[in-house]
Amino acid sequence: MSTAQVENKVFYLKNNRLFSGADERAADTAHIFTTVLYPAKTPVFDQGDPTRLVYLVKKGKVRISRITPDGKEVTVAILGAGDIFGEETLFEAAERTTVATTLEESLLCTARAEDLFELLSRDPELALNVAKIVHERLTNASATIEDLAYARVPDRLLHLFERLAAEHGVAKADGTTIDVRLTHADIASLIGSTRETVTVEIANLVRDGRIRNEKNGRFTLLRRN
């Protein structure tokens, strides 16, 4: 690997949440990571996959989903640059319980779980970062479950746009554009609804001036006056 490639890898590692507050350690640990380019709509791993790899997103978007017993795919999270996934393999050798698929061309750093676990066991600050990431995932999952149980579809939809705007937003003069291309079917799987219902409710939010459909699979959450 050339010096430029190593420096490029270190740059992206420093900007990953794993190394938050500890970016000086990125250069010393870059050797355990391998960079892989995945085309859009490519499976990274499937439910039941036994492979013990952890993934850091350098560029692109990755959807994490789960297949229900009746065969329905439910989206759990959408991740972007700086995120980490597959971290459950750090703690047990069980098969994957989720599916990971790229939404767009994505550049990922991969590391063997045993190599990363050894690193975390020697570095409490990095281990704490992983704990924070896992805690955030559990908090988001709890909020989603609460929405599914109690919130009406319009509220679920607005909560989703607010969360995605916070995680993947690009500030604009009149609001925040969500930098993720999502179909109505994608959105339905994120809020536990149907594509038809989502289409109707998105039209209502557009009419009420809450969001703007950018016609390219993206939405802008509009600032309220």
N, C-alpha and C positions, 0 to 999 in steps of 0.2 A: 504494500500500500504506500502511495506517495505521501510526502510531507503535507501537501495541500489537502489530500483526502482525510488524513488524520486530523488536521486543523479544522476541517469542515465538520467532522464527526464531533469533535470536542465542543465546537461552537453550539451545535444543536443539543448536545447533552447538557451543557451549562444552562440552556433555556428550558430544560425539561423540569417538571415539578419534582421529580425524584431528587434533583440536586438544588432545590430551592434553599437559599441561604448557605449552601455548601458547594458553590460552583467551582471552587478551586480544586475539588477532588475529581472533577470530570476528566482531566487530562490523565490522571493516574489510573483511571478505571476504564478508559476507552477501549482497551484491548479485549475486554470481555464482551463487547457489543459488535454485532455484524449488521451492516446496513442493507436493506432489501427494498426494492421498488416494486410496488404492487399496482397493476392497472386498476382502473375504476371497475366497480362491481365484481371484485375478486374476493372469494372466501379466504380469510386468513386462518381461521380454524373453525371446526364444526362442533356441535354438541356431541359429547361422547369421545372427542379427540383426547388421547392420552399424552400427547406431546407436552413436555414441561418447558415451555418458553415464555418469557415475559417480553412485552412489546412497549417501546416508547415511540410516540408519534413525532416524527420530525416535520413532515408536511402532509397535508391532506386531511380527509375526514373518514372516520371509521364508525360503523354502526355496530353496537352490541345488542343482540337480541336473544330471545329464548323461544324455543318451540314448545307449545303447550301439548298436553296429551292428545287433544283432538286435531293436532297438526297446524294450528294457527301460530304464525310468527309474531311475537310481541316485542317491540323495540324497548330496550331497557335504557340505553344511553347513546348519545352521539358525541364522539370524541374528536378533538382536533390537535393541532400542533402544541406540544408541551405536555400532553396527557400520557398516561401509562395504563396499560390494560394487560389482562392475563396474570395479574399479580397473585391470584388465588393459588397458583401452582407453587408459590414460594413456601406455602405452609402445609401442603399435603399433596400426595401423588395421585389424587383421584382424577377421574375423567372430567373434561370440561362440561359445565352445565349451561354454557351460553354459546352463541354463534357470533363470530366477528367477521364483518364484510366491509370492504372499502366502498365508500360512496363516490369517491373520486380518486384519481391517481394519487397514491400515498407513498411516502418514503418513511419506512419504519426501521427503528433500531431493535434488534432482538438480542436477548441474552439467555443463556441456560439458567433455569431456576436455581440450580445448585450453586452456580458461580455468583449469582446476585445475592443469594441467601448468605453465602460466606462473606460477601462484602458488607451486607447489612449487620451481620453478627459482630463485625469489627468496627462499625461506624454507627453509633447511636443516633446521630443527627439524621442520617439517611433513613435509618429504621423508623424514626419518628415521622419523617415525611411520608413514608408508605402508610403508617398508621393513620395519618391525617387524610390521605387519599381514600383509604378504606372506610373511614368514618364518614367522609363526605358522600361516598356512594351509598352507604346505609341510610344516611339522612335523606338523600334524594329519593331512594327507594321507598322510604316511609311516607314521604310527602306524596309520591305518586299513588301509593296504595290508599292513602287517605282521600285523595282526589277521586280515585275510582270508586270508592265506597260512598262518598257523600256529595261530591260536587257535580253540578249539572255540566253537560257537555260544553256549553259556551264558556263556563268558568275554567274547566279543564284546559280548553284550547288557549285561553288567554294566559293561564299560568304557564303553559308550555312555551308560548312565545316569549314570555317574560324571562323564563329560565334560559332559553336558547339565546336570547338577546344578551343576557349577562355573560354567557359562556362563549358565544361565537359572534358577538355583535361588533358592527362597525358604525361609529357615530356619524350621523348625518345632521343637517341643519334642523330637520323637523322630527328627528327620532333616531332609531337604531335599526340598521339593516342586519338581518340574521344571515351570516355568511355560510349558509348551508343550503344546498338545493334539495328541496323536499317535495315529493308528490303528495297528493291528498291521501293516498293509501299509506304512505310513510307516516304522515301525521296521525292518521286513524290508529295505526299500530302503537303510536306513542301515548295515546290517551285512552285506549280501550274503547274505541268507537268504530263506526263504519265509514267507508269512503263517502257514501252518499250523504250521511249526516254531517261529516266534516265539510263537504262542499257547500252545504246550505249555511252552516254556521260561519264559515270563512266569509261568505258573501254578506252575512249580517254584520260581521265585524268591520268589513270594508265600508259598508253603507253607514255604519255608526261612527266612522272616522277613527277606529282604534288601530287598524293595520292597513297597509297598502300592499297589494299584490304587485311585485315587480316584473311579472311576466317571464321570469327566467328561472322559476323554481325557488326564488327567494322572496322573503317578506320583510317589510319594514314595520316595526312596532312604533307607532306614531306617538309623539310627545303630547300629553294632554295639557291644554291651556288652563 
